[in-house]
Amino acid sequence: DTEVTQTPKHLVMGMTNKKSLKCEQHMGHRAMYWYKQKAKKPPELMFVYSYEKLSINESVPSRFSPECPNSSLLNLHLHALQPEDSALYLCASSQVGRSDYEQYFGPGTRLTVT
Amino acid sequence: GQNIDQPTEMTATEGAIVQINCTYQTSGFNGLFWYQQHAGEAPTFLSYNVLDGLEEKGRFSSFLSRSKGYSYLLLKELQMKDSASYLCVSDSNYQLIWGAGTKLIIKP
């Protein structure tokens, strides 16, 4: 199984809503990532978890709150978002230890903030 | 600073060959990835080069010159399904630095 799954596929939320994005992988990868991708731009790294601990936070606003409840799951909790946060949110996973390990991406959640 | 340059868009004909170039100036360079991304989909891994030279994988080949800070992705026998964005990604200081991507348009 080389699949990373993400739910939901699409999400529309208001600026006062609280929602969560979910990501799951069963490849035994111990590194998991959240990326944000705007149209016609490359993915931007948001967070990295290594062995279920947050290892990189790329100065992401606190309205985005990641959580890694176990080695297979990664969540991104959203609260009080802004319209400019509308984007494709990608989850990825890889082996731990070196950045040359291939990252496997999920299909993404397309988020629209109204 | 960290910088990756690749053309914004290229057009090629079905059945032909196309070369997508990438130049990088990144510190702590370890190697270079190429990812393919179809519109509205997630990136998928194509190749990773750490040593100088050409690595061939079916219709796709990737080349690296560390001394010149240069890489290219070569696609042969182009098919319509190869229409996608191709992202050059530098593995630097144990982080990934993403290029803006080259949108490849294949015409019949």
Backbone of each chain as ProteinMPNN parsed JSONL, in Angstrom:
{"seq_chain_A": "DTEVTQTPKHLVMGMTNKKSLKCEQHMGHRAMYWYKQKAKKPPELMFVYSYEKLSINESVPSRFSPECPNSSLLNLHLHALQPEDSALYLCASSQVGRSDYEQYFGPGTRLTVT", "coords_chain_A": {"N_chain_A": [[0.853, -1.189, 0.0], [0.875, 1.962, -1.107], [-0.279, 4.349, -0.585], [-1.441, 7.573, 0.285], [-4.013, 8.923, 2.044], [-6.502, 11.483, 2.069], [-8.918, 13.426, 3.75], [-11.497, 15.907, 4.079], [-12.185, 15.823, 0.494], [-12.945, 18.176, -0.658], [-13.571, 21.338, 0.866], [-15.588, 23.815, 2.185], [-15.616, 26.659, 4.086], [-16.64, 29.046, 6.554], [-15.318, 32.124, 7.909], [-15.535, 32.031, 10.626], [-15.729, 29.452, 11.333], [-14.795, 26.188, 12.672], [-12.795, 23.616, 11.571], [-11.437, 20.413, 10.526], [-8.725, 18.908, 8.79], [-7.863, 15.723, 7.522], [-5.379, 13.153, 7.381], [-3.956, 10.097, 6.289], [-1.726, 7.335, 6.397], [-0.362, 4.118, 5.607], [2.17, 3.102, 5.302], [4.186, 2.772, 7.024], [5.728, 4.969, 7.348], [7.544, 7.421, 9.16], [7.729, 10.106, 9.046], [5.791, 12.928, 8.451], [4.015, 15.381, 6.567], [2.654, 18.658, 6.123], [1.576, 20.617, 3.43], [0.908, 23.684, 1.74], [-0.691, 24.734, -1.166], [-1.005, 27.148, -3.574], [-2.772, 28.204, -6.524], [-1.017, 27.553, -9.492], [1.444, 27.691, -8.293], [4.328, 26.363, -6.548], [4.238, 23.707, -4.055], [4.102, 24.805, -0.637], [5.917, 24.309, 2.241], [4.466, 23.609, 5.374], [4.313, 22.273, 7.937], [6.29, 19.768, 9.627], [6.269, 16.518, 10.852], [8.079, 14.29, 12.825], [8.506, 11.099, 13.87], [6.097, 11.379, 15.262], [6.375, 13.776, 16.508], [6.403, 17.317, 16.432], [8.6, 18.722, 14.216], [9.318, 20.682, 12.43], [8.092, 23.907, 11.952], [7.01, 26.089, 9.777], [6.813, 28.903, 10.438], [4.021, 29.242, 10.549], [0.772, 30.694, 10.733], [-1.109, 30.799, 13.82], [-3.716, 30.048, 13.508], [-3.759, 27.77, 12.131], [-3.459, 24.539, 13.22], [-1.53, 21.826, 13.809], [-1.71, 18.247, 14.316], [-0.573, 15.118, 15.456], [-1.764, 12.253, 16.07], [-1.057, 9.545, 16.054], [1.284, 7.203, 14.551], [0.264, 6.863, 12.018], [-1.552, 8.786, 11.385], [-2.392, 12.162, 10.602], [-3.445, 15.337, 11.422], [-4.931, 18.508, 10.576], [-5.953, 21.229, 12.151], [-8.313, 23.764, 11.774], [-9.069, 27.152, 12.267], [-10.825, 30.183, 12.453], [-10.062, 31.131, 9.884], [-8.781, 32.979, 7.035], [-9.887, 34.483, 3.927], [-7.688, 34.42, 2.176], [-6.446, 32.101, 2.839], [-7.484, 30.136, 1.356], [-6.824, 27.36, -0.596], [-5.033, 24.517, -1.97], [-4.505, 21.884, 0.162], [-1.97, 19.802, 0.966], [-0.996, 16.618, 2.07], [1.841, 14.725, 2.977], [4.07, 11.882, 3.166], [7.025, 10.221, 4.368], [10.015, 8.191, 4.672], [12.073, 8.49, 7.616], [14.938, 10.43, 8.39], [16.643, 11.187, 6.278], [16.53, 13.776, 3.869], [16.431, 12.948, 1.302], [14.74, 10.917, 0.944], [11.986, 9.769, -0.863], [8.993, 11.61, -1.056], [5.664, 10.786, -0.507], [2.642, 11.813, -1.733], [-0.647, 12.778, -0.703], [-3.948, 13.115, -2.228], [-4.881, 15.627, -1.659], [-6.709, 18.347, -0.088], [-9.071, 20.539, -1.172], [-9.521, 23.691, -0.165], [-11.839, 26.203, 0.523], [-12.298, 29.374, 1.733], [-14.809, 31.364, 2.905]], "CA_chain_A": [[0.0, 0.0, 0.0], [1.704, 3.171, -1.217], [-1.258, 5.415, -0.718], [-1.738, 8.531, 1.337], [-5.395, 9.366, 1.851], [-6.86, 12.737, 2.73], [-10.333, 13.777, 3.778], [-12.33, 15.695, 2.898], [-11.58, 16.197, -0.778], [-13.265, 19.601, -0.794], [-14.115, 21.914, 2.083], [-15.917, 25.232, 2.156], [-15.863, 27.068, 5.459], [-16.672, 30.467, 6.847], [-14.184, 32.612, 8.69], [-15.705, 31.767, 12.057], [-15.875, 28.007, 11.535], [-13.663, 25.323, 13.028], [-12.837, 22.365, 10.813], [-10.176, 19.667, 10.543], [-8.318, 18.093, 7.654], [-7.273, 14.468, 8.008], [-4.443, 12.472, 6.486], [-3.623, 8.778, 6.811], [-0.863, 6.486, 5.572], [-0.047, 2.842, 6.242], [3.421, 2.632, 4.717], [5.201, 2.723, 8.075], [6.543, 6.188, 7.33], [7.505, 8.115, 10.441], [7.749, 11.55, 8.781], [4.585, 13.371, 7.762], [4.158, 16.788, 6.189], [1.557, 19.446, 5.563], [1.933, 21.646, 2.482], [-0.152, 24.525, 1.187], [-0.372, 25.058, -2.558], [-1.888, 28.061, -4.282], [-2.826, 27.911, -7.959], [0.142, 27.858, -10.333], [2.622, 27.867, -7.441], [4.757, 25.085, -5.981], [3.808, 23.499, -2.666], [4.862, 25.486, 0.425], [5.922, 23.491, 3.442], [3.898, 24.239, 6.58], [4.728, 21.553, 9.153], [6.851, 18.434, 9.507], [6.283, 15.68, 12.042], [9.019, 13.186, 12.783], [8.193, 10.233, 15.012], [4.914, 11.941, 15.922], [6.697, 15.04, 17.18], [6.552, 18.43, 15.496], [10.016, 19.049, 14.077], [9.445, 21.924, 11.667], [6.919, 24.77, 11.794], [7.525, 27.15, 8.923], [6.207, 30.191, 10.805], [2.628, 29.204, 10.11], [-0.111, 31.361, 11.709], [-1.673, 29.887, 14.827], [-5.044, 29.59, 13.119], [-3.526, 26.404, 11.659], [-2.916, 23.784, 14.339], [-1.363, 20.426, 13.419], [-1.75, 17.23, 15.372], [-0.21, 13.794, 14.971], [-2.196, 11.385, 17.172], [-0.272, 8.31, 16.033], [2.243, 7.17, 13.431], [-0.414, 6.753, 10.723], [-2.528, 9.856, 11.207], [-1.966, 13.551, 10.731], [-4.579, 16.247, 11.304], [-4.679, 19.949, 10.557], [-7.14, 21.89, 12.689], [-8.447, 25.093, 11.177], [-9.961, 28.022, 13.062], [-10.741, 31.618, 12.151], [-9.249, 31.318, 8.684], [-9.005, 34.141, 6.18], [-10.088, 34.086, 2.519], [-6.404, 34.148, 1.503], [-6.023, 30.744, 3.186], [-8.051, 29.22, 0.358], [-5.716, 26.716, -1.31], [-4.988, 23.051, -1.903], [-3.665, 21.46, 1.281], [-1.423, 18.49, 0.653], [-0.302, 15.856, 3.099], [2.822, 13.807, 2.407], [4.795, 11.093, 4.153], [8.273, 9.643, 3.874], [10.85, 7.631, 5.728], [12.751, 9.516, 8.415], [16.392, 10.351, 8.511], [17.322, 11.983, 5.25], [15.521, 14.429, 3.024], [16.393, 12.379, -0.041], [13.69, 9.926, 0.829], [10.851, 10.202, -1.659], [7.758, 11.917, -0.344], [4.433, 10.324, -1.134], [1.619, 12.831, -1.491], [-2.065, 12.494, -0.81], [-4.612, 13.855, -3.309], [-5.11, 17.008, -1.261], [-8.021, 18.895, 0.247], [-9.227, 21.886, -1.728], [-10.187, 24.485, 0.852], [-12.319, 27.541, 0.168], [-12.729, 30.136, 2.915], [-15.725, 32.418, 2.432]], "C_chain_A": [[0.888, 1.238, 0.0], [0.816, 4.39, -1.303], [-1.322, 6.279, 0.539], [-3.152, 9.035, 1.07], [-5.647, 10.652, 2.637], [-8.361, 12.931, 2.671], [-10.506, 15.118, 4.489], [-11.585, 16.079, 1.617], [-11.774, 17.698, -1.03], [-13.847, 20.085, 0.526], [-14.366, 23.393, 1.855], [-16.256, 25.628, 3.591], [-15.874, 28.576, 5.595], [-15.535, 30.846, 7.77], [-14.327, 32.357, 10.183], [-15.778, 30.271, 12.371], [-14.603, 27.375, 12.094], [-13.827, 24.022, 12.269], [-11.487, 21.675, 10.936], [-9.963, 18.927, 9.237], [-7.611, 16.854, 8.202], [-6.426, 13.823, 6.924], [-4.07, 11.138, 7.12], [-2.709, 8.048, 5.839], [-0.533, 5.224, 6.352], [1.2, 2.237, 5.619], [4.526, 2.509, 5.759], [6.117, 3.927, 8.083], [6.424, 6.914, 8.658], [7.718, 9.616, 10.275], [6.49, 11.901, 7.994], [4.605, 14.886, 7.655], [2.803, 17.39, 5.834], [2.155, 20.519, 4.658], [0.684, 22.434, 2.11], [0.247, 24.878, -0.244], [-1.436, 25.966, -3.151], [-1.773, 27.749, -5.776], [-1.559, 28.402, -8.665], [1.4, 28.17, -9.517], [3.064, 26.507, -6.941], [4.217, 24.926, -4.567], [4.709, 24.267, -1.695], [4.765, 24.636, 1.689], [5.349, 24.283, 4.614], [4.477, 23.585, 7.832], [5.366, 20.222, 8.767], [6.768, 17.748, 10.857], [7.261, 14.541, 11.813], [8.83, 12.354, 14.042], [7.129, 10.871, 15.911], [5.199, 13.222, 16.714], [6.908, 16.127, 16.133], [8.023, 18.823, 15.419], [10.239, 20.333, 13.295], [8.088, 22.617, 11.621], [7.425, 25.983, 11.029], [6.803, 28.47, 9.172], [4.77, 30.301, 10.319], [1.754, 29.899, 11.165], [-0.811, 30.353, 12.611], [-3.092, 29.446, 14.501], [-4.982, 28.211, 12.444], [-2.846, 25.632, 12.793], [-2.772, 22.32, 13.954], [-1.421, 19.504, 14.626], [-1.379, 15.897, 14.747], [-0.543, 12.783, 16.061], [-1.482, 10.032, 17.207], [0.552, 8.271, 14.751], [1.574, 7.121, 12.067], [-1.282, 7.961, 10.391], [-1.903, 11.231, 11.397], [-3.197, 14.42, 10.512], [-4.093, 17.68, 11.177], [-5.975, 20.625, 10.968], [-7.142, 23.349, 12.238], [-9.43, 25.927, 11.986], [-9.722, 29.477, 12.686], [-9.845, 31.894, 10.947], [-9.666, 32.57, 7.921], [-9.223, 33.679, 4.74], [-8.774, 33.75, 1.805], [-5.829, 32.781, 1.878], [-6.618, 29.701, 2.235], [-6.918, 28.681, -0.508], [-5.937, 25.211, -1.32], [-4.037, 22.685, -0.774], [-3.265, 20.005, 1.056], [-0.742, 17.887, 1.865], [0.692, 14.939, 2.378], [3.476, 13.011, 3.528], [6.067, 10.55, 3.519], [8.947, 8.9, 5.02], [11.538, 8.785, 6.448], [14.249, 9.354, 8.268], [17.122, 11.204, 7.512], [16.256, 12.581, 4.353], [15.519, 13.861, 1.618], [15.387, 11.254, -0.165], [12.505, 10.538, 0.094], [9.658, 10.497, -0.769], [6.584, 11.443, -1.172], [3.33, 11.297, -0.741], [0.22, 12.239, -1.546], [-2.685, 13.358, -1.894], [-4.937, 15.298, -2.95], [-6.55, 17.294, -0.86], [-8.08, 20.306, -0.322], [-10.101, 22.693, -0.79], [-10.578, 25.841, 0.295], [-12.835, 28.201, 1.431], [-13.573, 31.316, 2.431], [-15.937, 33.484, 3.496]], "O_chain_A": [[1.569, 1.525, 0.985], [1.123, 5.349, -2.01], [-1.266, 5.795, 1.67], [-3.444, 9.522, -0.022], [-5.087, 10.872, 3.71], [-8.998, 12.634, 1.66], [-9.745, 15.434, 5.403], [-10.473, 16.604, 1.674], [-10.888, 18.383, -1.541], [-14.533, 19.336, 1.222], [-13.491, 24.128, 1.398], [-17.095, 24.994, 4.232], [-15.205, 29.289, 4.847], [-14.871, 29.982, 8.343], [-13.35, 32.454, 10.926], [-15.877, 29.876, 13.533], [-13.508, 27.931, 12.006], [-14.886, 23.396, 12.322], [-10.512, 22.273, 11.393], [-10.903, 18.388, 8.652], [-6.877, 16.912, 9.188], [-6.709, 13.928, 5.73], [-3.89, 11.049, 8.334], [-2.884, 8.124, 4.623], [-0.436, 5.239, 7.579], [1.288, 1.024, 5.427], [5.666, 2.183, 5.427], [7.158, 3.92, 8.741], [5.334, 7.013, 9.221], [7.873, 10.326, 11.268], [6.166, 11.253, 6.998], [5.133, 15.582, 8.521], [1.923, 16.707, 5.309], [3.09, 21.228, 5.032], [-0.436, 21.925, 2.157], [1.385, 25.273, -0.5], [-2.611, 25.606, -3.224], [-0.816, 27.121, -6.227], [-1.104, 29.525, -8.451], [2.31, 28.839, -10.005], [2.258, 25.577, -6.908], [3.787, 25.9, -3.95], [5.919, 24.367, -1.901], [3.674, 24.293, 2.143], [5.684, 25.448, 4.826], [5.06, 24.259, 8.681], [5.04, 19.629, 7.739], [7.148, 18.318, 11.88], [7.272, 13.911, 10.755], [8.979, 12.859, 15.154], [7.248, 10.896, 17.136], [4.363, 13.685, 17.49], [7.511, 15.891, 15.086], [8.624, 19.21, 16.422], [11.254, 21.002, 13.486], [7.071, 22.004, 11.295], [8.173, 26.802, 11.564], [6.255, 29.078, 8.252], [4.36, 31.316, 9.756], [1.973, 29.714, 12.363], [-1.068, 29.214, 12.222], [-3.621, 28.551, 15.161], [-6.009, 27.571, 12.216], [-1.782, 26.029, 13.269], [-3.777, 21.629, 13.786], [-1.215, 19.908, 15.771], [-1.816, 15.579, 13.64], [0.31, 12.482, 16.897], [-1.322, 9.442, 18.275], [0.515, 9.211, 13.957], [2.242, 7.317, 11.051], [-1.697, 8.136, 9.246], [-1.019, 11.432, 12.229], [-3.91, 14.253, 9.522], [-2.993, 18.022, 11.61], [-6.965, 20.602, 10.237], [-6.136, 24.055, 12.31], [-10.505, 25.448, 12.346], [-8.585, 29.941, 12.61], [-8.984, 32.773, 10.984], [-10.74, 33.132, 8.133], [-8.785, 32.589, 4.373], [-8.751, 32.889, 0.925], [-4.834, 32.349, 1.296], [-6.283, 28.519, 2.314], [-6.147, 29.448, -1.084], [-6.904, 24.704, -0.752], [-2.889, 23.128, -0.758], [-4.106, 19.11, 0.97], [-0.009, 18.561, 2.588], [0.404, 14.439, 1.291], [3.442, 13.412, 4.692], [6.172, 10.436, 2.297], [8.516, 8.966, 6.171], [11.578, 9.91, 5.95], [14.749, 8.251, 8.046], [18.102, 11.87, 7.846], [15.214, 11.972, 4.108], [14.682, 14.254, 0.806], [15.198, 10.698, -1.247], [12.078, 11.657, 0.38], [9.347, 9.741, 0.152], [6.519, 11.67, -2.38], [3.116, 11.566, 0.441], [-0.06, 11.326, -2.323], [-2.021, 14.245, -2.43], [-5.236, 16.105, -3.83], [-7.477, 16.58, -1.243], [-7.251, 21.156, 0.002], [-11.289, 22.409, -0.638], [-9.77, 26.536, -0.321], [-13.701, 27.659, 2.118], [-13.112, 32.152, 1.654], [-16.676, 34.443, 3.271]]}, "seq_chain_B": "GQNIDQPTEMTATEGAIVQINCTYQTSGFNGLFWYQQHAGEAPTFLSYNVLDGLEEKGRFSSFLSRSKGYSYLLLKELQMKDSASYLCVSDSNYQLIWGAGTKLIIKP", "coords_chain_B": {"N_chain_B": [[21.224, 33.175, -0.803], [18.387, 31.017, -1.433], [17.631, 29.654, -4.481], [15.779, 28.604, -7.28], [15.522, 28.063, -10.687], [13.42, 27.599, -13.431], [11.889, 27.112, -16.656], [8.742, 28.739, -17.246], [6.718, 27.767, -18.872], [6.343, 25.287, -21.417], [6.003, 24.011, -24.74], [5.303, 21.115, -26.619], [5.342, 18.511, -29.127], [3.268, 15.661, -29.583], [4.843, 12.507, -29.365], [7.355, 13.519, -29.724], [10.55, 14.729, -28.359], [11.362, 16.325, -25.295], [13.174, 18.689, -23.346], [13.482, 19.755, -20.116], [14.838, 22.319, -18.38], [16.687, 23.139, -15.39], [18.045, 25.345, -13.098], [19.941, 25.851, -10.161], [20.625, 27.545, -7.104], [21.515, 26.78, -4.194], [22.145, 26.356, -0.731], [24.049, 23.913, 1.087], [23.589, 21.685, -0.533], [22.284, 18.531, -1.369], [21.042, 16.829, -3.223], [18.876, 16.364, -6.114], [15.446, 16.485, -6.868], [12.895, 15.514, -9.216], [9.511, 16.179, -9.705], [6.266, 15.308, -10.896], [3.256, 16.959, -11.641], [-0.067, 16.758, -12.251], [-2.766, 18.851, -13.265], [-4.682, 19.968, -10.578], [-4.094, 17.755, -9.093], [-2.061, 15.758, -6.793], [1.529, 16.109, -6.368], [3.737, 13.74, -7.938], [6.455, 11.515, -7.538], [9.28, 11.533, -9.663], [12.114, 11.34, -10.096], [15.38, 11.158, -8.512], [18.448, 12.667, -8.226], [21.733, 12.373, -7.138], [24.376, 12.099, -7.746], [26.618, 13.314, -10.294], [25.583, 13.176, -13.693], [23.634, 11.153, -15.99], [20.503, 9.697, -15.398], [18.443, 7.105, -16.322], [15.037, 6.285, -16.758], [12.87, 4.498, -18.077], [10.796, 6.251, -20.258], [11.563, 8.619, -19.265], [14.316, 10.659, -18.319], [16.848, 11.906, -16.127], [19.189, 14.463, -15.482], [22.149, 15.589, -13.853], [24.384, 18.181, -12.96], [26.533, 18.962, -10.632], [28.587, 20.813, -10.308], [27.888, 22.837, -12.008], [25.461, 23.597, -11.079], [23.062, 22.639, -12.193], [20.352, 20.973, -13.771], [18.488, 18.691, -15.767], [15.36, 17.466, -17.059], [14.463, 14.931, -19.166], [12.136, 14.053, -21.514], [10.941, 11.496, -23.462], [9.362, 10.307, -26.518], [6.806, 11.588, -26.333], [3.624, 11.665, -24.767], [0.105, 12.412, -24.724], [-0.77, 12.355, -22.113], [1.371, 13.247, -20.712], [1.167, 15.896, -20.38], [1.478, 18.278, -18.024], [2.593, 19.801, -14.945], [6.029, 20.194, -14.198], [8.154, 19.829, -11.57], [11.071, 21.067, -10.243], [13.142, 20.229, -7.598], [15.14, 21.047, -4.949], [17.184, 19.278, -2.736], [18.227, 20.378, 0.094], [20.269, 21.104, 2.792], [18.823, 19.25, 4.256], [16.212, 19.908, 3.756], [13.481, 20.542, 1.525], [13.595, 22.511, -1.34], [11.465, 24.072, -3.419], [11.091, 24.499, -6.906], [9.275, 26.743, -9.116], [7.96, 25.332, -11.031], [7.412, 23.896, -14.279], [5.13, 24.254, -16.761], [4.081, 21.906, -18.953], [2.91, 21.62, -22.162], [1.355, 19.473, -24.324], [0.947, 18.966, -27.728], [-1.152, 17.566, -30.279]], "CA_chain_B": [[19.817, 32.785, -0.762], [18.011, 29.778, -2.1], [16.945, 30.015, -5.711], [15.658, 27.579, -8.315], [14.945, 28.634, -11.901], [13.001, 26.715, -14.51], [10.958, 27.852, -17.504], [7.36, 28.731, -16.772], [5.862, 26.952, -19.739], [6.937, 24.767, -22.656], [5.063, 23.301, -25.608], [5.959, 20.102, -27.441], [4.42, 17.725, -29.955], [3.134, 14.235, -29.25], [5.828, 11.655, -30.018], [8.66, 14.183, -29.778], [11.373, 14.744, -27.148], [11.462, 17.66, -24.707], [14.113, 18.783, -22.232], [13.116, 20.824, -19.187], [16.049, 22.678, -17.649], [16.548, 23.705, -14.045], [19.292, 25.784, -12.46], [19.7, 26.074, -8.733], [21.651, 28.081, -6.202], [21.027, 26.453, -2.858], [23.227, 25.978, 0.179], [23.906, 22.588, 1.682], [22.95, 20.85, -1.554], [22.483, 17.089, -1.29], [20.593, 16.168, -4.435], [17.791, 17.063, -6.808], [14.266, 15.72, -7.248], [11.888, 15.982, -10.165], [8.16, 15.717, -9.454], [5.256, 15.617, -11.909], [1.971, 17.287, -11.037], [-1.173, 17.062, -13.143], [-3.625, 19.921, -12.747], [-5.638, 19.576, -9.558], [-3.685, 16.52, -8.42], [-0.866, 15.849, -5.962], [2.786, 15.785, -7.051], [4.239, 12.367, -7.866], [7.907, 11.429, -7.669], [9.837, 11.027, -10.925], [13.527, 10.959, -10.015], [16.262, 11.83, -7.556], [19.859, 12.586, -8.631], [22.693, 12.877, -6.168], [25.668, 12.122, -8.428], [26.613, 13.877, -11.651], [25.344, 12.241, -14.778], [22.282, 10.91, -16.48], [19.813, 8.494, -14.921], [17.328, 6.84, -17.224], [13.958, 5.496, -16.168], [11.843, 4.406, -19.106], [10.774, 7.385, -21.187], [12.055, 9.817, -18.567], [15.702, 10.645, -17.839], [17.194, 13.126, -15.411], [20.627, 14.739, -15.511], [22.619, 16.532, -12.843], [25.764, 18.644, -12.891], [26.645, 19.678, -9.359], [29.515, 21.931, -10.449], [27.215, 23.914, -12.75], [24.164, 23.899, -10.462], [22.182, 22.48, -13.355], [19.719, 19.684, -13.968], [17.383, 18.679, -16.726], [14.486, 16.301, -17.185], [14.271, 14.631, -20.578], [10.976, 13.195, -21.752], [10.949, 10.984, -24.84], [8.114, 9.7, -27.023], [5.796, 12.28, -25.558], [2.221, 11.268, -24.866], [-0.787, 13.488, -24.277], [-0.882, 12.3, -20.653], [2.532, 13.911, -20.115], [0.81, 17.3, -20.128], [1.493, 18.419, -16.563], [3.687, 20.659, -14.465], [7.199, 19.441, -13.745], [8.731, 20.624, -10.492], [12.46, 20.828, -9.877], [13.15, 20.39, -6.142], [16.481, 20.864, -4.402], [17.315, 18.698, -1.404], [19.28, 21.253, 0.625], [20.256, 21.181, 4.263], [17.79, 18.338, 4.74], [14.877, 20.416, 3.471], [13.195, 20.616, 0.097], [13.345, 23.831, -1.901], [10.689, 23.774, -4.616], [10.985, 25.437, -8.01], [7.898, 27.153, -9.41], [7.348, 24.366, -11.928], [7.299, 24.152, -15.715], [3.912, 23.678, -17.333], [4.358, 21.305, -20.264], [1.714, 21.439, -22.977], [1.612, 18.552, -25.439], [-0.006, 19.149, -28.821], [-1.203, 16.387, -31.173]], "C_chain_B": [[19.592, 31.498, -1.504], [17.217, 30.143, -3.346], [16.936, 28.85, -6.682], [14.955, 28.21, -9.504], [14.61, 27.539, -12.893], [12.007, 27.475, -15.358], [9.53, 27.706, -17.007], [6.506, 27.775, -17.572], [6.638, 26.486, -20.967], [5.847, 24.033, -23.432], [5.848, 22.31, -26.457], [4.889, 19.284, -28.155], [4.418, 16.271, -29.513], [4.145, 13.412, -30.057], [7.231, 12.239, -30.042], [9.4, 14.021, -28.452], [11.394, 16.182, -26.62], [12.417, 17.608, -23.52], [13.716, 19.978, -21.375], [14.332, 21.099, -18.305], [15.729, 23.293, -16.293], [17.928, 24.133, -13.565], [18.986, 26.133, -11.011], [20.91, 26.714, -8.077], [21.121, 27.874, -4.8], [22.191, 26.005, -2.0], [22.972, 24.589, 0.739], [23.27, 21.581, 0.737], [23.313, 19.381, -1.372], [22.126, 16.392, -2.598], [19.392, 16.894, -5.011], [16.679, 16.098, -7.221], [13.595, 16.356, -8.467], [10.559, 15.336, -9.78], [7.278, 16.126, -10.628], [3.949, 15.934, -11.182], [0.963, 17.606, -12.124], [-2.083, 18.063, -12.457], [-4.629, 19.357, -11.746], [-5.285, 18.306, -8.806], [-2.428, 16.752, -7.593], [0.391, 15.577, -6.795], [3.12, 14.297, -6.91], [5.72, 12.36, -8.219], [8.304, 10.882, -9.039], [11.268, 10.519, -10.733], [14.227, 11.708, -8.895], [17.695, 11.593, -8.002], [20.731, 13.139, -7.518], [24.091, 12.972, -6.779], [25.526, 12.767, -9.794], [26.306, 12.79, -12.66], [23.872, 12.073, -15.061], [21.734, 9.625, -15.879], [18.561, 8.306, -15.771], [16.307, 5.938, -16.546], [12.824, 5.473, -17.182], [11.914, 5.594, -20.053], [11.363, 8.649, -20.579], [13.503, 9.612, -18.151], [15.962, 11.951, -17.107], [18.707, 13.232, -15.319], [20.966, 15.745, -14.436], [24.071, 16.888, -13.082], [25.886, 19.499, -11.639], [27.538, 20.912, -9.508], [28.854, 23.113, -11.146], [25.88, 24.299, -12.114], [23.038, 23.743, -11.474], [21.639, 21.065, -13.416], [18.77, 19.795, -15.141], [16.614, 17.38, -16.645], [14.21, 16.122, -18.667], [13.107, 13.671, -20.721], [10.964, 12.799, -23.226], [9.578, 10.427, -25.205], [6.905, 10.277, -26.277], [4.392, 11.771, -25.85], [1.367, 12.399, -24.304], [-0.86, 13.529, -22.753], [0.325, 12.927, -19.941], [2.29, 15.406, -19.902], [0.623, 17.473, -18.624], [2.5, 19.501, -16.22], [4.797, 19.778, -13.94], [7.987, 20.326, -12.793], [10.138, 20.14, -10.19], [12.595, 21.153, -8.388], [14.549, 20.083, -5.618], [16.409, 20.316, -2.977], [18.515, 19.411, -0.76], [19.16, 21.36, 2.124], [19.094, 20.4, 4.848], [16.393, 18.945, 4.674], [14.713, 20.489, 1.966], [12.906, 22.054, -0.295], [12.696, 23.599, -3.256], [10.828, 24.884, -5.651], [9.516, 25.721, -8.298], [7.192, 26.195, -10.359], [7.325, 24.844, -13.361], [6.042, 23.469, -16.208], [4.225, 23.196, -18.733], [3.04, 21.042, -20.973], [2.085, 20.561, -24.155], [0.527, 18.761, -26.489], [0.013, 17.934, -29.73], [-0.388, 16.616, -32.451]], "O_chain_B": [[20.503, 30.955, -2.13], [16.229, 30.871, -3.259], [17.954, 28.189, -6.885], [13.903, 28.829, -9.345], [15.426, 26.657, -13.16], [11.342, 28.386, -14.863], [9.158, 26.687, -16.426], [5.671, 27.058, -17.021], [7.487, 27.21, -21.488], [4.897, 23.506, -22.853], [6.928, 22.628, -26.956], [3.703, 19.356, -27.835], [5.448, 15.727, -29.117], [4.285, 13.592, -31.267], [8.193, 11.533, -30.346], [8.965, 13.298, -27.555], [11.439, 17.136, -27.397], [12.467, 16.621, -22.786], [13.628, 21.099, -21.877], [14.795, 20.222, -17.576], [14.666, 23.878, -16.079], [18.876, 23.351, -13.626], [17.913, 26.642, -10.687], [22.056, 26.458, -8.447], [20.367, 28.698, -4.281], [23.115, 25.351, -2.483], [21.829, 24.147, 0.851], [22.499, 20.722, 1.165], [24.484, 19.027, -1.238], [22.823, 15.474, -3.029], [18.944, 17.906, -4.473], [16.922, 15.055, -7.829], [13.71, 17.556, -8.712], [10.476, 14.127, -9.559], [7.509, 17.151, -11.27], [3.584, 15.254, -10.223], [1.105, 18.598, -12.839], [-2.162, 18.117, -11.23], [-5.335, 18.391, -12.035], [-6.064, 17.826, -7.983], [-1.804, 17.81, -7.679], [0.321, 14.891, -7.815], [2.821, 13.678, -5.889], [6.171, 13.106, -9.087], [7.739, 9.897, -9.514], [11.6, 9.41, -11.152], [13.753, 12.731, -8.401], [18.118, 10.445, -8.143], [20.495, 14.239, -7.018], [24.892, 13.818, -6.383], [24.444, 12.767, -10.382], [26.713, 11.638, -12.505], [23.005, 12.729, -14.483], [22.412, 8.598, -15.854], [17.741, 9.211, -15.918], [16.651, 4.973, -15.863], [11.93, 6.319, -17.151], [12.978, 5.903, -20.588], [11.63, 9.625, -21.28], [13.88, 8.535, -17.689], [15.367, 12.98, -17.427], [19.409, 12.243, -15.11], [20.178, 16.642, -14.137], [24.894, 16.02, -13.371], [25.396, 20.628, -11.598], [27.268, 21.946, -8.896], [29.22, 24.263, -10.901], [25.233, 25.24, -12.572], [22.17, 24.608, -11.593], [22.346, 20.093, -13.153], [18.302, 20.886, -15.467], [17.132, 16.344, -16.226], [13.774, 17.054, -19.343], [13.097, 12.599, -20.116], [10.975, 13.65, -24.116], [8.754, 10.122, -24.342], [6.107, 9.553, -25.682], [4.023, 11.49, -26.99], [1.835, 13.227, -23.522], [-0.997, 14.601, -22.164], [0.306, 13.116, -18.724], [3.121, 16.095, -19.31], [-0.28, 16.884, -18.029], [3.172, 20.046, -17.096], [4.548, 18.746, -13.316], [8.427, 21.418, -13.15], [10.364, 18.961, -9.919], [12.203, 22.238, -7.958], [15.073, 18.988, -5.824], [15.672, 20.825, -2.133], [19.668, 19.082, -1.04], [18.096, 21.665, 2.662], [18.46, 20.832, 5.811], [15.501, 18.557, 5.428], [15.695, 20.497, 1.224], [12.086, 22.73, 0.326], [13.302, 22.999, -4.144], [10.702, 26.064, -5.326], [8.627, 25.035, -7.793], [5.968, 26.234, -10.484], [7.231, 26.042, -13.63], [5.899, 22.252, -16.09], [4.592, 23.987, -19.602], [2.169, 20.339, -20.461], [3.018, 20.865, -24.897], [-0.664, 18.736, -26.178], [1.066, 17.329, -29.936], [-0.323, 15.734, -33.307]]}, "name": "protein", "num_of_chains": 2, "seq": "DTEVTQTPKHLVMGMTNKKSLKCEQHMGHRAMYWYKQKAKKPPELMFVYSYEKLSINESVPSRFSPECPNSSLLNLHLHALQPEDSALYLCASSQVGRSDYEQYFGPGTRLTVTGQNIDQPTEMTATEGAIVQINCTYQTSGFNGLFWYQQHAGEAPTFLSYNVLDGLEEKGRFSSFLSRSKGYSYLLLKELQMKDSASYLCVSDSNYQLIWGAGTKLIIKP"}
